[in-house]
Amino acid sequence: MNVSEFDFLLPEALIAQDPAAERGGSRLLAMQRATGLLSHHQFADLPSLLRAGDVLVVNDTRVFPARLIGIRLPGGGAAECFLIGPADQPDTWIALVHPGQRLRQGARMLFESGGRRLNAEVLGQHFHGRRTVRLWTDDGSPVRETIDAIGHIPLPPYIKRADLAADRERYQTVYARERGSIAAPTAGLHFTPQILDLLSARGVERVTVTLHVGYGTFQPVRVDRVEDHRVEAEHYDVTPATAAALNKARREGRRVIAVGTTTTRTLESLAVDASGDVLPGSGETTLFIHPGFRFNVVSGLITNFHLPKSSLLMLVAAFAGTEHVLAAYREAIAERYRFYSYGDAMLIV
């Protein structure tokens, strides 16, 4: 299968640069998985589109401010460090740095704001411009607290503006709990406490999984054949209580509605026992879902609109059919839906 089959033309004006004026105020395009039939709604209509007994599965990961902006030492030239994930030693990270040609092994940086100072030294260079970076504070205060205090929210590169104080709240789900992601599970950004309460009143059960979203969510598919693409490993955790709720629902023929592609990948990564029940557990997943994949757990999906030729679009196409999904995207473009992380949403059941 060619990656080019997942391309489409998107007017730049439809790439959302900011969230909706109010959380939950986005539009919702609903699609019947079997037929491709579409209907137009507001996200606040979601409780009326689900049914009692559905199990809504959300990813409770929390985004941390992974972009550090400061200066090079010595000299004082501008420097940036994007923390991708922890390395093997305490307070060491795998990171992308800028300017890369000047930040080789031994280079140092300083990040400072509001009276807090965070030092960095490049310990090693790796493929695709990555570095191992050691971080420390002058006064011995915890590095993690300093990152949280002075770091910037890592908005996706297609949002062409600097991050704002408001992004610390809006680029985070209302149920975020487990710190560890460098990108939000964006399908969850639409939920408000009020919508969650209405879903509960409707009889929709809610359970959580954790998958910490890594840099792979930003990476383009660089191959021509879909099957040649590889997804970077991301850490997930599914509790016994969540697994038990999923298995009970599946035995009773109730729908499992995944909120987002990250939740979908987590659920479909779970091991299955001889009886067909999914097993709880934690670990790393490199699962790449593309057309031809057989879904074992997920029977409904809430998702945002994704980039052309992206692995996330391929996952949605695997779930609902490439022709149906691309037709839905054409309809969304014609109706001026907002795309990507701060954009509108789809419901596929």
PyMOL commands that set and color helices and strands:
alter all, ss='L'
color gray80, all
select helices_A, chain A and resi 3-6+12-14+43-49+100-102+127-129+143-150+167-170+186-190+193-202+215-217+226-228+240-251+261-269+311-320+322-334
alter helices_A, ss='H'
color red, helices_A
select strands_A, chain A and resi 27-31+38-42+55-59+61-63+67-73+78-86+92-98+108-113+116-125+130-137+178-181+205-211+234-238+256-259+281-285+300-304+345-348
alter strands_A, ss='S'
color yellow, strands_A
deselect
rebuild
show_as cartoon
